[in-house]
Every structure is written in C-alpha cells, then in structure tokens.
Amino acid sequence: LVLIGDELLAGKVTDTSSHFLCQELRSLGYTVTRVSIIPDSVERIAEEVRRLTLAVEVVITVGGIGCTLDDVTVEGVALAFNRPLQTHPGFEARLRTMFSNTLTAAHLKMALVPAGAATLIDYELPTGEQSRFPILHAHPNIYLLPGVPHLMRQKWAGLRKLLHPGRPFHNHVFRLNLWDETAV
C-alpha cells in the first residue's frame, strides 16, 4: 500500500485507509508487507511504485488522483515506467458529458493516464448503477484509489471483486489464557 499526501505526513488528516485495506486484503488471502506514506511528489511516487511493483503481487496507491494541483499520483506512476501522460478518450468523453458546460481543465486532468500502460475498470455501485469514475489499473499490478475515505471504500468494493482469488481463505484465531506468553 502506498498512501500519498502531504496532509497525512503533516498530521492534518488521520489515515484510516491503511487499516481498512490491510483488513480487506487479509480477508482475500493477501499478505500486506509494506505500507508507505509519502508526500505529493512525482519523483517520490515514481520511486516507491517502481520499487514495489518488482517486489509484490499487487500495489495499491491511495490518494492523489483527483483534479487539484497536488494530485500527482498518475504523473508519478507514469514516470516510474518512463511513460508520457495521455488523455484517455473514453474517460474524457464521459467527463465532458458529466460536467457539460461547467467542464474545466482541472476536470480533464482526471482523464490523464500513463500512455500504453493503463486500463480503466468500470464497476457497479451499491445502488446497482455503474460508477461514473472508473478504477485506474496501471502497468501490470498497480491500482490507483482516491484518498477521500468514502470514495476509496466505494472503489475498493469494485476492485475487491477483481482481486478476489476465487478460493476460500480461512483464518483461525486461538485464544490462550496464559500469564506468560513465552509458555506458548
């Protein structure tokens, strides 16, 4: 897991995403080996994503995929693999329809993806409707989620279905009544 945001490092926002995602990934049979919290820096994002992509099965980034100036995660992922950014035509069309005559350049920033290394994944909302904002899947094993907790959880519900291994995962808890844990 790579959490991205100066606001996390400054203590302005409490991280609830890593706890939630660690529990969820564990329930699917994944072992989370690292949780990184890094600043809104294209270079730092590129460095962390590049390193983790080679080391783990799945890399999930949280934060930095919106339309503000500090949302630089997509740019960092593109830099990690020496890819330029390009506009995804299907998502651009969707944004143009959604925002119509209130569309801004900031909105269009959300349609940028790493060239030749990105797929947009549509998913169903709990209401049964199709989400208007797809999940970005980059390179072979990177998934980008938003930093706003309720939006991250909403997209996670769609991503969870893709990452589910299709086999049951069992976890057994043993509770022992011992005063000294070295007796185990």
Salt bridges, closest charged atoms under 4 A:
GLU24 OE1 - ARG160 NE 2.63
GLU48 OE2 - ARG34 NE 3.10
GLU48 OE1 - ARG51 NH2 2.54
GLU92 OE2 - ARG96 NH2 2.84
ASP122 OD1 - ARG94 NH1 2.87
